[in-house]
Amino acid sequence: MNDEKAGSLKPSTLSSEGFLGSDARPFEEIIADDKRTLDRLGISALRMAAALESVYRRARDNLGAAVDLGSGRRAVFHESMGRIPSPLGGGLFEKGEAVVTDAQGNELLRITALSIHLVREHGFFQGRGAHFRIDPEKAAEVLGPARP
C-alpha cells in the first residue's frame, strides 16, 4: 500500500478516530491476519460481507425497531445523516449503523455500510481498537445460523 492510502486510514477529517484503532501492525499484516482467521473458519470475505449486509439491511429496513436474529440476538439500526467516502476508494456510503446485541443488551457487532464495503472489496475488517472493527471470528460466532 502506498503512503497516501495508508495515511487515509489514520485519524483525519474523514474519520476522527481513523480505521486502524490502536493497531500498530502494517495495513497488509492486518488484512493477512484476518484472512488467516477467515480461512481457518472456512469463510470468504465475500460471504462474510454478504452475511453482514443481510443483517444491516434487515435492521435498516425495520425503521428503528429491533429485528430478531435468533439465539437471543437482535439488531437495531441507528440512522445518521450524510455519507462517508471509503478511505480506500470505491464510493460514498450512508453513515447509519446496525448494532447487534445479545439478550442482556451487550453489544456484539456494529455494522456500517462502509465496513461492509471494506470487508467485501478489500478484506479489511479495520484495525484492533478501531470503533467500527468487525472481528471476523466474533462475527462468525454472532451470525450463527445466518453465517455465510
C-alpha positions as CSV (number, residue, x, y, z in Angstrom):
1,M,0.0,0.0,0.0
2,N,1.4,3.4,-0.8
3,D,1.9,6.1,1.9
4,E,-1.1,8.1,0.6
5,K,-3.5,5.2,1.1
6,A,-2.0,4.2,4.4
7,G,-2.4,7.8,5.6
8,S,-6.1,7.8,4.7
9,L,-6.6,5.2,7.4
10,K,-5.3,7.4,10.2
11,P,-7.5,9.9,12.1
12,S,-8.5,12.8,9.8
13,T,-11.4,14.9,8.8
14,L,-12.8,11.7,7.1
15,S,-12.8,9.8,10.4
16,S,-11.8,11.4,13.7
17,E,-10.7,8.0,15.0
18,G,-9.4,6.5,11.8
19,F,-9.6,3.0,10.7
20,L,-6.6,1.4,12.4
21,G,-7.5,2.0,16.0
22,S,-4.7,1.2,18.4
23,D,-3.3,-1.4,16.0
24,A,0.4,-0.8,15.2
25,R,0.6,-3.5,12.6
26,P,1.0,-2.6,9.0
27,F,-2.2,-2.5,6.9
28,E,-1.1,-5.6,4.9
29,E,-0.5,-7.6,8.1
30,I,-3.9,-6.7,9.5
31,I,-5.5,-8.0,6.3
32,A,-3.4,-11.1,6.2
33,D,-4.1,-12.0,9.9
34,D,-7.9,-11.6,9.3
35,K,-7.7,-13.6,6.1
36,R,-6.0,-16.4,8.1
37,T,-8.9,-16.3,10.6
38,L,-11.4,-16.5,7.8
39,D,-9.6,-19.4,6.1
40,R,-9.5,-21.3,9.4
41,L,-13.2,-20.7,9.8
42,G,-13.9,-21.7,6.2
43,I,-15.5,-18.4,5.3
44,S,-14.5,-16.0,2.5
45,A,-14.5,-12.2,2.9
46,L,-17.2,-12.0,0.2
47,R,-19.5,-14.4,2.1
48,M,-18.9,-12.6,5.4
49,A,-19.7,-9.3,3.8
50,A,-22.9,-10.8,2.4
51,A,-24.0,-12.0,5.9
52,L,-23.1,-8.7,7.5
53,E,-25.0,-6.8,4.7
54,S,-28.1,-9.0,5.3
55,V,-28.2,-8.1,9.0
56,Y,-27.5,-4.5,8.2
57,R,-30.3,-4.2,5.6
58,R,-32.8,-6.1,7.7
59,A,-32.2,-3.7,10.6
60,R,-32.2,-0.6,8.4
61,D,-35.4,-1.7,6.7
62,N,-37.2,-2.1,10.1
63,L,-37.1,1.7,10.6
64,G,-35.5,1.8,14.1
65,A,-37.4,-1.2,15.6
66,A,-35.4,-4.2,16.7
67,V,-35.0,-7.2,14.3
68,D,-34.9,-10.7,15.9
69,L,-31.8,-12.6,14.7
70,G,-32.5,-15.7,16.7
71,S,-30.5,-17.1,19.6
72,G,-31.4,-14.1,21.8
73,R,-29.7,-11.7,19.4
74,R,-31.2,-8.7,17.8
75,A,-30.2,-5.8,15.6
76,V,-31.3,-2.2,15.7
77,F,-30.5,0.5,13.1
78,H,-29.3,3.9,14.2
79,E,-29.7,6.4,11.4
80,S,-27.2,9.2,10.8
81,M,-27.4,11.8,8.2
82,G,-24.9,12.1,5.4
83,R,-22.4,9.9,3.7
84,I,-18.8,8.9,4.2
85,P,-16.2,8.1,1.5
86,S,-14.2,5.0,1.6
87,P,-10.6,5.7,2.7
88,L,-9.5,3.1,0.1
89,G,-11.7,4.4,-2.8
90,G,-14.9,2.9,-4.1
91,G,-17.6,5.4,-3.4
92,L,-19.7,7.1,-0.7
93,F,-21.6,5.2,1.9
94,E,-24.5,6.0,4.2
95,K,-23.5,6.7,7.8
96,G,-26.1,4.7,9.8
97,E,-25.1,1.6,11.7
98,A,-26.8,-1.6,12.7
99,V,-25.9,-2.6,16.3
100,V,-26.3,-6.3,17.2
101,T,-26.8,-7.1,20.8
102,D,-27.3,-10.3,22.9
103,A,-30.3,-11.0,25.2
104,Q,-28.6,-9.0,28.0
105,G,-28.2,-6.0,25.7
106,N,-24.4,-6.4,25.4
107,E,-23.1,-5.0,22.1
108,L,-21.7,-7.8,19.9
109,L,-21.3,-6.1,16.5
110,R,-21.5,-2.7,15.0
111,I,-22.1,-2.8,11.2
112,T,-21.9,0.1,8.8
113,A,-22.3,0.2,5.0
114,L,-18.6,1.4,4.8
115,S,-17.5,-1.6,7.0
116,I,-19.3,-4.0,4.6
117,H,-17.6,-2.3,1.6
118,L,-14.2,-2.5,3.3
119,V,-14.6,-6.2,4.0
120,R,-16.1,-7.1,0.6
121,E,-13.7,-5.1,-1.6
122,H,-10.5,-5.1,0.4
123,G,-10.8,-7.9,3.0
124,F,-10.2,-5.1,5.6
125,F,-12.1,-5.5,8.9
126,Q,-10.2,-2.5,10.3
127,G,-7.5,-2.5,13.0
128,R,-7.8,-3.7,16.5
129,G,-9.2,-1.0,18.7
130,A,-11.0,0.8,15.8
131,H,-14.5,1.8,16.8
132,F,-16.0,0.0,13.8
133,R,-13.7,-3.0,13.7
134,I,-15.5,-6.2,12.9
135,D,-13.6,-9.1,14.4
136,P,-14.1,-11.9,11.8
137,E,-14.2,-14.7,14.4
138,K,-16.6,-12.9,16.6
139,A,-18.8,-12.0,13.6
140,A,-18.9,-15.7,12.5
141,E,-20.0,-16.7,16.0
142,V,-22.6,-13.9,16.3
143,L,-24.1,-14.5,12.9
144,G,-24.5,-18.2,13.8
145,P,-27.1,-19.8,11.5
146,A,-27.1,-16.7,9.3
147,R,-23.4,-17.1,8.9
148,P,-22.1,-17.3,5.4
